[in-house]
Amino acid sequence: MSETPVTITAYPDGPLLVRGDARIESSDGREVVRTRRTVALCRCGLSTIKPFCDGTHKASGFRTDD
């Protein structure tokens, strides 16, 4: 991992956008392979490519608390 700062931005009614060299792990502790420096993580639970976002939150009407 590099010295680049990691930022995580929660988008209203959308995913968590992770920028930087963050390690992402599955619930059983295995590293999730990333092919990009910036990734969107699903928050609605309906994505077909979990843990990544595929945009399903839009069609499902997913809303976050303000």
MIKOL-911703 format. One record per residue (C-alpha): x, y, z; residue in one letter. Coordinates in nm, 4 decimals, decimal comma. Example, Ala and Ser with C-alpha at 12.3 -4.5 7.8 and 13.67 -1.06 7.14 Angstrom:
{px:1,2300&py:-0,4500&pz:0,7800&r:A};
{px:1,3670&py:-0,1060&pz:0,7140&r:S};
// end
This chain:
{px:0,0000&py:0,0000&pz:0,0000&r:M};
{px:0,1152&py:0,3496&pz:-0,0725&r:S};
{px:0,1168&py:0,6705&pz:0,1278&r:E};
{px:-0,1804&py:0,8047&pz:-0,0702&r:T};
{px:-0,4596&py:0,9022&pz:0,1692&r:P};
{px:-0,7750&py:0,6938&pz:0,1577&r:V};
{px:-1,1109&py:0,8700&pz:0,1444&r:T};
{px:-1,4537&py:0,7156&pz:0,1763&r:I};
{px:-1,7480&py:0,9262&pz:0,0676&r:T};
{px:-2,1068&py:0,8234&pz:0,1390&r:A};
{px:-2,3258&py:0,9422&pz:-0,1455&r:Y};
{px:-2,6863&py:1,0250&pz:-0,0554&r:P};
{px:-2,9144&py:0,7407&pz:-0,1664&r:D};
{px:-2,6149&py:0,5689&pz:-0,3250&r:G};
{px:-2,2890&py:0,3814&pz:-0,2719&r:P};
{px:-1,9778&py:0,4409&pz:-0,0654&r:L};
{px:-1,7058&py:0,5716&pz:-0,2947&r:L};
{px:-1,3614&py:0,4520&pz:-0,1843&r:V};
{px:-1,0640&py:0,6416&pz:-0,3238&r:R};
{px:-0,7051&py:0,5438&pz:-0,2588&r:G};
{px:-0,5150&py:0,2329&pz:-0,1654&r:D};
{px:-0,7587&py:0,0757&pz:0,0831&r:A};
{px:-0,7676&py:-0,2971&pz:0,1500&r:R};
{px:-1,1207&py:-0,4340&pz:0,1205&r:I};
{px:-1,2010&py:-0,7675&pz:0,2844&r:E};
{px:-1,4970&py:-1,0031&pz:0,2580&r:S};
{px:-1,6872&py:-1,1076&pz:0,5705&r:S};
{px:-1,4602&py:-1,4119&pz:0,6026&r:D};
{px:-1,1434&py:-1,2015&pz:0,5912&r:G};
{px:-1,0365&py:-1,2678&pz:0,2331&r:R};
{px:-0,9081&py:-0,9716&pz:0,0355&r:E};
{px:-1,1448&py:-0,8466&pz:-0,2346&r:V};
{px:-0,9494&py:-0,7930&pz:-0,5558&r:V};
{px:-0,9665&py:-0,4392&pz:-0,6900&r:R};
{px:-0,8847&py:-0,3472&pz:-1,0461&r:T};
{px:-0,9334&py:0,0277&pz:-0,9970&r:R};
{px:-0,8068&py:0,2842&pz:-0,7470&r:R};
{px:-1,1586&py:0,4217&pz:-0,7007&r:T};
{px:-1,4455&py:0,1805&pz:-0,6354&r:V};
{px:-1,8109&py:0,2150&pz:-0,5366&r:A};
{px:-1,9317&py:-0,0190&pz:-0,2625&r:L};
{px:-2,2970&py:-0,1253&pz:-0,2477&r:C};
{px:-2,5085&py:-0,0039&pz:0,0442&r:R};
{px:-2,8528&py:-0,1190&pz:-0,0702&r:C};
{px:-2,7647&py:-0,4903&pz:-0,0620&r:G};
{px:-2,9148&py:-0,5588&pz:-0,4044&r:L};
{px:-2,6099&py:-0,5364&pz:-0,6319&r:S};
{px:-2,5316&py:-0,8409&pz:-0,8442&r:T};
{px:-2,1573&py:-0,7673&pz:-0,8160&r:I};
{px:-2,1273&py:-0,7248&pz:-0,4364&r:K};
{px:-1,9440&py:-0,5780&pz:-0,2637&r:P};
{px:-1,9341&py:-0,3366&pz:-0,5563&r:F};
{px:-2,2230&py:-0,1170&pz:-0,6677&r:C};
{px:-2,3959&py:-0,1891&pz:-0,9984&r:D};
{px:-2,6503&py:0,0941&pz:-0,9815&r:G};
{px:-2,9420&py:-0,1225&pz:-0,8645&r:T};
{px:-3,0094&py:0,1239&pz:-0,5808&r:H};
{px:-3,1621&py:0,3660&pz:-0,8317&r:K};
{px:-3,4263&py:0,1244&pz:-0,9596&r:A};
{px:-3,5007&py:-0,0114&pz:-0,6116&r:S};
{px:-3,5679&py:0,3307&pz:-0,4593&r:G};
{px:-3,2949&py:0,2881&pz:-0,1957&r:F};
{px:-3,2798&py:0,5856&pz:0,0413&r:R};
{px:-3,0268&py:0,6754&pz:0,3085&r:T};
{px:-3,0938&py:0,8650&pz:0,6292&r:D};
{px:-3,0102&py:1,2340&pz:0,6023&r:D};
// end
